[in-house]
Amino acid sequence: MPAEGGPPAGTGAAPVPHRCSWFVTADAKPMRRLLAWIPGRLFPAVITAAGVSLVALGLLALQAPPVVGGPTAPPTTIPTPRASPSLLPLPTVGPTAPPSSGPSVDPATARVPTRIRVRALDIDLPVVRPPDDPDHFPYCNVAEYIPELSRPGLPGTTYVYAHARTGMFLPILEESLRANGKRMVGMLVEVYTSDDMLFLYEVTQVLRHQTNLDPAYRTDAEQVILQTSEGPRGTIEKTMVLARPLGSGPADPALARPEAHPVTCQ
């Protein structure tokens, strides 16, 4: 029988080396040193790495506990007590002040003109409120104002009108016929009011042949307009004197509220 690992008997051929002989015989000393190093170096390193991994897992477990049953609800924050403008105040226990009879009225909106004076034209008239009568013809011996317009000291137009008659606004008509009233520009207009105030205005413009109240409505700035007729009863065209405010101050009540004696004109 052929020897195990050798050539067949009686062939005379050289014996064939074992197919795995290089693993056993080739450089056996270094391989033994490698095998001897593995238990002493590799195993402690593996154990150390495993320990570090376990420690890391332990730290992670401490920092982030496992979620059970879904995400954790956010922490509840207890708000700091503070005033809430959206809440009604609590009712007061005990006696309370009686309710107000109504909103307070601004004195400026309640004031009305009571006297008109233009010294340069010798005009000095009490001013009254016209009656609530759409067919009312303006009184004589007094001037009237338009209640629906503004008041002295407030934005808008204070509108005072009177007939072009002796002792009334006739001087305005007469001056308007001379160079379209140029001489009236710069004159002072004094308007006294029911709250004992005096408002001073300066004439800035004279408008003739006016047929509507556009000059009174075209501005929101404070102004006073004096209006008079340009002809007999039924004449549509009017003359208007526009004046801008200069200042105001308290007035003697006796001067601010003269006694008015309106007369029905014919």
Secondary structure in CASP SS format (residue, H / E / C, confidence):
PFRMAT SS
TARGET T0000
AUTHOR 0000-0000-0000
METHOD secondary structure of the structure
MODEL  1
M C 1.00
P C 1.00
A C 1.00
E C 1.00
G C 1.00
G C 1.00
P C 1.00
P C 1.00
A C 1.00
G C 1.00
T C 1.00
G C 1.00
A C 1.00
A C 1.00
P C 1.00
V C 1.00
P C 1.00
H C 1.00
R C 1.00
C C 1.00
S H 1.00
W H 1.00
F H 1.00
V H 1.00
T H 1.00
A C 1.00
D C 1.00
A H 1.00
K H 1.00
P H 1.00
M H 1.00
R H 1.00
R H 1.00
L H 1.00
L H 1.00
A H 1.00
W H 1.00
I H 1.00
P H 1.00
G H 1.00
R H 1.00
L H 1.00
F H 1.00
P H 1.00
A H 1.00
V H 1.00
I H 1.00
T H 1.00
A H 1.00
A H 1.00
G H 1.00
V H 1.00
S H 1.00
L H 1.00
V H 1.00
A H 1.00
L H 1.00
G H 1.00
L H 1.00
L H 1.00
A H 1.00
L H 1.00
Q H 1.00
A C 1.00
P C 1.00
P C 1.00
V C 1.00
V C 1.00
G C 1.00
G C 1.00
P C 1.00
T C 1.00
A C 1.00
P C 1.00
P C 1.00
T C 1.00
T C 1.00
I C 1.00
P C 1.00
T C 1.00
P C 1.00
R C 1.00
A C 1.00
S C 1.00
P C 1.00
S C 1.00
L C 1.00
L C 1.00
P C 1.00
L C 1.00
P C 1.00
T C 1.00
V C 1.00
G C 1.00
P C 1.00
T C 1.00
A C 1.00
P C 1.00
P C 1.00
S C 1.00
S C 1.00
G C 1.00
P C 1.00
S C 1.00
V C 1.00
D C 1.00
P H 1.00
A H 1.00
T H 1.00
A H 1.00
R C 1.00
V C 1.00
P E 1.00
T E 1.00
R E 1.00
I E 1.00
R E 1.00
V E 1.00
R H 1.00
A H 1.00
L H 1.00
D C 1.00
I E 1.00
D E 1.00
L E 1.00
P E 1.00
V E 1.00
V E 1.00
R C 1.00
P C 1.00
P C 1.00
D C 1.00
D C 1.00
P C 1.00
D C 1.00
H C 1.00
F C 1.00
P C 1.00
Y C 1.00
C E 1.00
N C 1.00
V C 1.00
A E 1.00
E E 1.00
Y E 1.00
I C 1.00
P C 1.00
E C 1.00
L C 1.00
S C 1.00
R C 1.00
P C 1.00
G C 1.00
L C 1.00
P C 1.00
G C 1.00
T E 1.00
T E 1.00
Y E 1.00
V E 1.00
Y E 1.00
A C 1.00
H C 1.00
A C 1.00
R C 1.00
T C 1.00
G C 1.00
M C 1.00
F C 1.00
L H 1.00
P H 1.00
I H 1.00
L H 1.00
E H 1.00
E H 1.00
S H 1.00
L C 1.00
R C 1.00
A H 1.00
N H 1.00
G H 1.00
K H 1.00
R H 1.00
M H 1.00
V C 1.00
G C 1.00
M C 1.00
L E 1.00
V E 1.00
E E 1.00
V E 1.00
Y E 1.00
T E 1.00
S C 1.00
D C 1.00
D C 1.00
M E 1.00
L E 1.00
F E 1.00
L E 1.00
Y E 1.00
E E 1.00
V E 1.00
T E 1.00
Q E 1.00
V E 1.00
L E 1.00
R E 1.00
H E 1.00
Q E 1.00
T C 1.00
N C 1.00
L C 1.00
D H 1.00
P H 1.00
A H 1.00
Y H 1.00
R C 1.00
T C 1.00
D C 1.00
A C 1.00
E C 1.00
Q E 1.00
V E 1.00
I E 1.00
L E 1.00
Q E 1.00
T E 1.00
S E 1.00
E C 1.00
G C 1.00
P C 1.00
R C 1.00
G C 1.00
T C 1.00
I C 1.00
E C 1.00
K E 1.00
T E 1.00
M E 1.00
V E 1.00
L E 1.00
A E 1.00
R E 1.00
P E 1.00
L E 1.00
G E 1.00
S E 1.00
G E 1.00
P E 1.00
A C 1.00
D C 1.00
P H 1.00
A H 1.00
L H 1.00
A H 1.00
R C 1.00
P C 1.00
E C 1.00
A C 1.00
H C 1.00
P C 1.00
V E 1.00
T C 1.00
C C 1.00
Q C 1.00
END
